């Protein structure tokens, strides 16, 4: 019995021949494509979003330990945001700060994985410190401290236990500097074991780090697992009066009120005299 071409599944005389169903690709054929997509995504994330960095020294103890892996936010600077006081930042060596430091020699696999961001960067020309001053700030250390920013003493609970906020030496531990715009002043939390802005004042930037050398802000300790933690800005940098523009801003806030009062007094006196004059005139006419 022939098949009825009007029924579903039937094929009419003028219809094209039925196409065989496509067989799905095997997993092994799709695996290279998936790996390629994963590598591209990892590279994009590393380039524009976050990147892992390894802590090479003890200069940021106890906030960071040697061997910690931190994730660095690279996205925020793309929107014009500049480093702020209290942030822990990764930056490229401004002017040979790492001279004489040993440089690891990663193998080929480590180089590839670090290039795509799946391992901490193999680039050993990067440093990590805490931002203490930004453009316009005056930073000063006298004796053993405290460290002052724009004349305000900082309470620094993150400084390594047993260290003093300032170092008493003639190599840079005692200083008073003004940070130019577009630069930051950085210091390690392990104050007596950190070659930071203090000890690089003879370089071309006078110890300052140009903002365009900053890779990004370290936001979280990702490894080892037992040290998972975020890296917030300490409350000490939120104290009122720390910003040098705060006093002028306060003056600008008060000034319009004072001007309004000064302008109102003559107006009130003029209206009062006018009212008293009109009253006297009416009384004279009535009399």
C-alpha positions in Angstrom: 0.0 0.0 0.0 1.5 3.4 -1.0 2.0 6.2 1.5 -0.6 9.0 1.5 1.3 12.2 0.6 -1.2 14.4 2.5 -0.5 12.7 5.8 2.2 14.0 8.2 5.5 12.4 7.4 4.5 11.7 3.9 6.5 13.1 0.9 4.8 14.5 -2.1 6.0 13.9 -5.7 7.5 17.5 -5.9 9.2 17.6 -2.5 13.0 17.5 -2.2 14.5 14.3 -1.0 14.6 14.1 2.8 17.9 15.2 4.4 19.5 12.8 6.8 19.7 14.1 10.4 23.1 15.7 11.3 24.9 13.7 13.9 26.2 15.8 16.9 29.9 16.3 17.0 31.8 14.0 19.4 33.0 15.4 22.6 36.7 15.0 21.5 36.1 17.1 18.4 34.4 19.9 20.4 37.1 19.8 23.2 39.7 21.9 21.3 37.0 24.5 20.5 35.9 24.7 24.2 39.6 25.0 25.3 40.1 27.8 22.7 37.0 29.7 24.0 38.1 29.2 27.6 41.6 30.6 26.8 40.2 33.6 25.0 37.9 34.4 27.9 40.7 33.9 30.4 42.9 36.3 28.4 40.2 38.9 28.2 39.5 38.7 31.9 43.2 39.0 32.7 43.6 42.0 30.4 40.5 44.0 31.4 39.0 42.6 34.6 41.2 40.9 37.2 44.6 39.3 37.4 46.3 37.2 39.9 49.6 38.3 41.5 52.0 36.5 43.9 53.5 38.2 46.9 57.2 37.9 46.6 58.4 39.4 49.9 57.5 40.2 53.5 57.2 44.0 53.0 53.4 43.9 53.4 53.2 41.7 56.5 51.0 41.0 58.3 48.4 42.1 55.8 50.0 39.9 53.1 52.4 37.0 53.6 55.0 35.9 51.2 53.5 33.4 48.8 49.9 34.8 49.1 48.0 35.1 45.8 45.9 38.2 45.4 43.4 39.2 42.8 43.8 42.7 41.4 41.0 44.8 40.0 42.1 46.1 36.6 38.7 47.3 35.5 38.1 50.3 37.7 41.1 52.3 36.3 39.6 52.0 32.8 36.8 54.3 34.0 39.3 57.0 35.1 39.4 56.1 38.8 42.7 56.9 40.5 44.2 55.1 43.6 43.0 56.4 46.9 44.6 56.5 50.3 44.6 53.2 52.2 44.3 51.0 49.1 46.7 48.2 48.5 47.9 48.5 44.9 50.1 46.6 42.4 52.2 48.8 40.2 55.0 48.5 37.7 58.5 49.3 38.9 58.7 53.1 38.5 62.4 53.5 38.3 64.5 50.4 39.0 63.3 49.9 42.6 63.9 46.2 42.2 67.6 46.5 41.2 69.5 43.6 42.7 66.5 41.6 43.6 66.6 37.9 42.4 64.4 37.2 39.4 62.7 33.7 39.2 62.9 31.8 36.0 59.5 30.3 35.3 59.2 27.3 33.0 57.3 27.4 29.7 54.0 26.2 31.1 54.1 28.8 33.9 54.8 31.5 31.4 51.8 30.5 29.3 49.4 30.2 32.3 50.6 33.5 33.7 50.2 35.2 30.3 46.5 34.2 30.1 45.9 34.9 33.8 45.4 31.4 35.1 48.5 31.7 37.3 50.0 34.7 39.1 52.0 37.0 36.8 55.5 35.9 36.0 56.4 39.5 35.5 58.7 40.3 38.4 58.9 44.0 37.6 55.7 44.6 39.7 55.5 45.7 43.3 52.7 45.8 45.9 52.3 48.5 48.6 49.8 50.6 50.4 48.8 54.0 49.2 49.5 56.6 51.9 49.3 59.8 50.0 47.8 61.1 46.8 48.2 64.2 44.7 48.2 67.3 46.8 49.0 65.6 50.1 51.8 66.5 52.5 53.3 63.4 54.1 55.7 63.6 57.1 57.6 61.3 59.4 59.3 62.5 62.5 61.1 60.2 65.0 59.3 57.0 65.3 55.9 58.5 64.3 53.1 58.7 64.0 53.0 59.2 60.2 51.0 62.4 59.4 49.0 63.2 56.3 48.2 66.9 55.8 49.0 67.4 59.5 46.7 64.6 60.7 48.2 61.7 62.7 47.3 58.3 61.4 46.4 55.4 63.6 47.7 52.5 61.6 46.6 49.1 63.1 47.9 47.3 59.9 51.5 48.1 60.7 53.5 45.0 61.4 53.5 44.3 65.2 56.7 45.6 66.8 57.3 48.1 64.0 57.1 51.9 64.5 55.1 53.8 61.9 58.3 55.8 61.0 61.9 54.7 60.9 64.7 56.6 62.5 67.5 56.5 59.9 69.1 58.9 57.5 68.3 56.9 54.4 64.8 58.1 54.0 63.0 57.1 57.1 62.7 60.8 58.2 61.0 62.9 55.6 58.4 65.5 54.6 57.2 65.4 51.0 54.5 67.0 48.9 52.8 64.6 46.5 52.4 66.1 43.0 49.2 65.5 41.0 49.1 62.3 39.0 51.3 60.5 41.6 51.0 58.5 44.8 53.2 57.9 47.8 53.4 54.2 48.9 54.7 52.4 52.0 54.8 48.8 53.1 52.9 47.7 56.2 56.1 46.0 57.4 57.7 49.5 57.9 61.2 48.3 58.9 61.3 45.8 56.1 60.0 47.6 53.0 61.9 49.5 50.3 59.2 51.8 49.3 58.7 55.5 48.4 60.8 56.5 51.4 64.0 54.8 50.2 63.6 55.7 46.5 63.6 59.5 46.8 66.8 59.7 44.7 65.0 58.3 41.6 63.6 60.4 38.7 60.1 60.5 40.5 61.6 61.4 43.9 60.0 58.3 45.3 56.6 58.9 43.9 54.7 56.4 41.8 53.1 57.8 38.7 49.4 56.9 38.5 49.8 55.5 35.0 52.2 52.8 36.5 49.4 51.4 38.7 48.1 48.1 37.4 45.1 48.0 39.8 43.9 47.6 43.4 44.4 44.3 45.2 40.9 43.4 46.4 41.1 39.9 47.8 43.5 37.2 49.0 42.6 34.2 46.9 45.3 31.7 48.0 46.0 29.8 50.2 42.4 28.9 51.1 42.9 29.4 54.8 43.8 33.0 54.2 40.8 34.0 52.0 40.0 37.6 52.9 39.2 40.9 51.3 41.5 44.0 51.5 39.3 46.9 52.5 40.5 50.5 53.1 41.2 51.0 56.8 38.9 53.4 58.8 41.9 55.6 59.6 41.8 57.1 56.2 38.1 58.1 56.7 38.9 60.5 59.6 37.6 64.1 59.0 40.1 66.7 58.0 42.4 64.3 56.3 41.7 65.7 52.8 43.5 69.1 52.3 40.5 70.5 50.5 38.1 69.8 53.4 38.9 73.0 55.2 38.4 75.1 52.1 35.3 73.2 51.3 34.0 74.0 54.7 34.8 77.6 54.2 32.9 77.6 50.9 29.9 76.0 52.6 29.8 78.7 55.3 30.7 81.6 53.1 27.4 81.9 51.3 25.5 81.9 54.6 27.7 84.7 55.9 27.2 86.7 52.7 23.5 86.2 52.9 23.4 87.4 56.4 25.6 90.4 55.6 23.3 91.3 52.7 20.1 90.8 54.7 21.0 93.2 57.6 21.1 96.4 55.5 17.9 95.4 53.7 16.1 94.9 57.0 17.4 98.3 58.4 16.4 100.1 55.2 12.8 98.6 55.3 12.5 99.5 59.0 13.5 103.1 58.3 11.1 103.3 55.4 8.3 101.9 57.5 9.0 104.3 60.4 9.1 107.3 57.9 5.8 106.3 56.4 4.2 106.0 59.9 5.4 109.5 60.9 4.1 111.0 57.6 0.6 109.5 58.2 0.6 110.8 61.8 1.5 114.3 60.6 -1.3 114.3 58.0 -3.8 113.1 60.5 -2.8 115.8 62.9 
